[in-house]
């Protein structure tokens, strides 16, 4: 489950409402105590109230900081996902261009067959070098050479 900023704000509002209710009960308690004791708040009650306010403020600040940290984290994750999506899109476009039937690279290879690979291999050029020169993978070069040697064995 993903927590959105709106959900965090709603949780903050709920926490504030609960805190307000607690303060109202505290004020009610103090009011009733004052009626019983006409001299006012005791020093201890006043200190407890100040401590309650300080704790409330500290907790609210920590909660807001946690929300901000979560928000920054979500932004970072979103940015990383966007970057990965762009990378995947470029890879898809590249693969589609390499496999398209109107690709000039494929047309040249169809016209020349695989003779150029066989000629270069016969000259002693390494598979990797042939792959680099013809913009193919080394696996494609090995496949062409293996198919050619297999055909020659079948002919003999």
VOPAGU-2260 file (C-alpha; in pm, 1 decimal, decimal comma):
REM VOPAGU-2260
SITE   aa  ch    i         X         Y         Z
SITE  UNK   A    0       0,0       0,0       0,0
SITE  UNK   A    1     139,7     337,2    -102,0
SITE  UNK   A    2      86,3     632,9     127,1
SITE  UNK   A    3      16,4     950,2     -68,8
SITE  UNK   A    4      68,5    1306,3      43,9
SITE  UNK   A    5    -307,3    1349,2      79,9
SITE  UNK   A    6    -322,6    1048,9     313,6
SITE  UNK   A    7     -39,2    1190,9     524,3
SITE  UNK   A    8    -217,1    1526,3     548,2
SITE  UNK   A    9    -537,7    1350,2     654,6
SITE  UNK   A   10    -344,8    1157,7     921,4
SITE  UNK   A   11    -195,0    1487,9    1044,9
SITE  UNK   A   12    -541,6    1642,2    1065,9
SITE  UNK   A   13    -668,7    1337,4    1257,6
SITE  UNK   A   14    -373,9    1360,8    1498,5
SITE  UNK   A   15    -442,3    1731,4    1549,3
SITE  UNK   A   16    -810,9    1662,2    1619,9
SITE  UNK   A   17    -719,0    1397,7    1878,8
SITE  UNK   A   18    -470,6    1638,4    2037,4
SITE  UNK   A   19    -736,9    1912,7    2044,1
SITE  UNK   A   20    -982,5    1679,6    2215,4
SITE  UNK   A   21    -717,4    1584,9    2472,0
SITE  UNK   A   22    -648,3    1953,5    2536,5
SITE  UNK   A   23   -1018,8    2025,7    2577,4
SITE  UNK   A   24   -1048,3    1745,0    2833,4
SITE  UNK   A   25    -739,2    1878,6    3008,9
SITE  UNK   A   26    -883,4    2231,4    3014,8
SITE  UNK   A   27   -1212,3    2090,7    3142,4
SITE  UNK   A   28   -1025,7    1906,2    3416,6
SITE  UNK   A   29    -831,2    2220,4    3506,6
SITE  UNK   A   30   -1150,3    2425,5    3505,1
SITE  UNK   A   31   -1320,9    2183,0    3740,4
SITE  UNK   A   32   -1014,9    2178,0    3964,1
SITE  UNK   A   33   -1009,3    2555,4    3974,2
SITE  UNK   A   34   -1372,3    2567,3    4079,4
SITE  UNK   A   35   -1292,3    2328,1    4360,1
SITE  UNK   A   36    -978,6    2522,5    4448,6
SITE  UNK   A   37   -1033,7    2889,3    4409,4
SITE  UNK   A   38    -667,9    2976,3    4424,3
SITE  UNK   A   39    -602,3    2868,9    4057,7
SITE  UNK   A   40    -366,7    2623,2    3895,9
SITE  UNK   A   41    -107,6    2458,8    4106,5
SITE  UNK   A   42     252,7    2498,2    4000,2
SITE  UNK   A   43     273,6    2127,2    3922,6
SITE  UNK   A   44     -35,7    2136,6    3696,1
SITE  UNK   A   45     102,1    2435,7    3511,2
SITE  UNK   A   46     436,1    2257,6    3457,1
SITE  UNK   A   47     255,0    1945,0    3333,8
SITE  UNK   A   48      55,2    2155,7    3088,7
SITE  UNK   A   49     368,3    2328,3    2958,5
SITE  UNK   A   50     536,8    1987,6    2918,4
SITE  UNK   A   51     229,8    1854,8    2734,6
SITE  UNK   A   52     241,4    2150,4    2494,2
SITE  UNK   A   53     615,3    2109,4    2437,2
SITE  UNK   A   54     574,9    1734,2    2370,8
SITE  UNK   A   55     287,2    1803,7    2133,5
SITE  UNK   A   56     491,1    2055,8    1937,8
SITE  UNK   A   57     791,8    1820,6    1918,2
SITE  UNK   A   58     581,2    1530,3    1797,0
SITE  UNK   A   59     410,9    1747,6    1535,7
SITE  UNK   A   60     747,7    1866,1    1404,0
SITE  UNK   A   61     879,6    1508,7    1387,5
SITE  UNK   A   62     567,0    1400,9    1200,6
SITE  UNK   A   63     602,7    1683,0     947,0
SITE  UNK   A   64     971,8    1595,2     901,6
SITE  UNK   A   65     878,7    1229,7     843,0
SITE  UNK   A   66     620,7    1335,9     583,1
SITE  UNK   A   67     880,5    1553,4     407,4
SITE  UNK   A   68    1135,1    1270,0     407,9
SITE  UNK   A   69     877,0    1032,4     261,9
SITE  UNK   A   70     786,1    1287,2      -2,4
SITE  UNK   A   71    1151,8    1333,1    -102,8
SITE  UNK   A   72    1198,1     956,2    -112,8
SITE  UNK   A   73     894,2     914,4    -337,1
SITE  UNK   A   74    1024,5    1185,4    -570,1
SITE  UNK   A   75    1357,5    1002,1    -595,1
SITE  UNK   A   76    1184,8     673,4    -672,8
SITE  UNK   A   77     966,5     842,7    -934,2
SITE  UNK   A   78    1272,9     997,6   -1096,7
SITE  UNK   A   79    1450,0     659,0   -1107,6
SITE  UNK   A   80    1141,9     495,9   -1262,0
SITE  UNK   A   81    1122,5     771,2   -1526,1
SITE  UNK   A   82    1488,7     719,8   -1614,3
SITE  UNK   A   83    1440,8     343,6   -1646,2
SITE  UNK   A   84    1131,5     398,1   -1861,2
SITE  UNK   A   85    1327,1     627,9   -2095,5
SITE  UNK   A   86    1607,3     373,2   -2116,7
SITE  UNK   A   87    1364,7      91,3   -2194,2
SITE  UNK   A   88    1190,6     301,5   -2459,5
SITE  UNK   A   89    1520,8     373,3   -2630,6
SITE  UNK   A   90    1611,3       3,7   -2620,4
SITE  UNK   A   91    1274,4     -89,0   -2771,0
SITE  UNK   A   92    1317,4     168,3   -3048,3
SITE  UNK   A   93    1668,2      42,6   -3119,2
SITE  UNK   A   94    1555,8    -320,7   -3132,8
SITE  UNK   A   95    1265,0    -231,2   -3360,0
SITE  UNK   A   96    1495,8     -43,4   -3595,4
SITE  UNK   A   97    1737,1    -336,9   -3606,8
SITE  UNK   A   98    1462,1    -588,0   -3681,8
SITE  UNK   A   99    1263,9    -380,5   -3928,8
SITE  UNK   A  100    1248,1    -520,5   -4283,1
SITE  UNK   A  101    1332,0    -185,9   -4440,5
SITE  UNK   A  102    1657,0    -157,9   -4245,0
SITE  UNK   A  103    1946,4     -90,6   -4490,0
SITE  UNK   A  104    2173,4    -315,5   -4283,9
SITE  UNK   A  105    1939,5    -609,4   -4346,0
SITE  UNK   A  106    1911,3    -523,6   -4718,4
SITE  UNK   A  107    2287,8    -519,1   -4762,9
SITE  UNK   A  108    2315,7    -850,6   -4588,5
SITE  UNK   A  109    2039,7    -999,5   -4803,1
SITE  UNK   A  110    2209,7    -876,6   -5121,1
SITE  UNK   A  111    2554,7    -995,5   -5031,1
SITE  UNK   A  112    2437,5   -1301,0   -4844,5
SITE  UNK   A  113    2686,2   -1406,7   -4586,5
SITE  UNK   A  114    2973,4   -1421,6   -4832,0
SITE  UNK   A  115    3149,3   -1121,1   -4678,9
SITE  UNK   A  116    3164,0   -1293,9   -4339,8
SITE  UNK   A  117    3298,1   -1611,6   -4502,7
SITE  UNK   A  118    3557,3   -1418,0   -4704,2
SITE  UNK   A  119    3682,4   -1230,8   -4398,1
SITE  UNK   A  120    3700,2   -1552,1   -4194,0
SITE  UNK   A  121    3895,4   -1715,9   -4477,3
SITE  UNK   A  122    4143,4   -1426,5   -4458,4
SITE  UNK   A  123    4201,0   -1516,5   -4092,6
SITE  UNK   A  124    4021,1   -1220,4   -3937,0
SITE  UNK   A  125    3889,4   -1298,2   -3587,7
SITE  UNK   A  126    3519,1   -1338,4   -3518,5
SITE  UNK   A  127    3519,1   -1033,1   -3292,7
SITE  UNK   A  128    3689,6    -816,8   -3555,7
SITE  UNK   A  129    3443,1    -932,2   -3824,9
SITE  UNK   A  130    3156,1    -852,3   -3590,5
SITE  UNK   A  131    3293,1    -504,2   -3528,0
SITE  UNK   A  132    3353,4    -434,2   -3896,0
SITE  UNK   A  133    3011,3    -555,5   -4011,7
SITE  UNK   A  134    2816,7    -422,2   -3712,0
SITE  UNK   A  135    2702,8    -770,2   -3607,6
SITE  UNK   A  136    2731,3    -962,7   -3286,8
SITE  UNK   A  137    3001,3   -1220,2   -3241,3
SITE  UNK   A  138    2726,3   -1479,5   -3194,1
SITE  UNK   A  139    2586,8   -1398,7   -3540,3
SITE  UNK   A  140    2931,9   -1442,3   -3692,7
SITE  UNK   A  141    2981,6   -1777,8   -3521,9
SITE  UNK   A  142    2636,8   -1890,3   -3633,9
SITE  UNK   A  143    2710,6   -1801,4   -3997,3
SITE  UNK   A  144    3045,1   -1982,1   -3986,1
SITE  UNK   A  145    2895,4   -2287,8   -3814,5
SITE  UNK   A  146    2612,6   -2307,3   -4068,0
SITE  UNK   A  147    2860,0   -2276,6   -4353,4
SITE  UNK   A  148    3087,0   -2551,2   -4215,0
SITE  UNK   A  149    2781,1   -2771,0   -4152,2
SITE  UNK   A  150    2666,8   -2720,8   -4514,7
SITE  UNK   A  151    3013,7   -2807,0   -4642,7
SITE  UNK   A  152    3017,7   -3128,6   -4437,7
SITE  UNK   A  153    2678,8   -3227,7   -4578,6
SITE  UNK   A  154    2794,5   -3161,9   -4933,3
SITE  UNK   A  155    3111,4   -3371,1   -4891,0
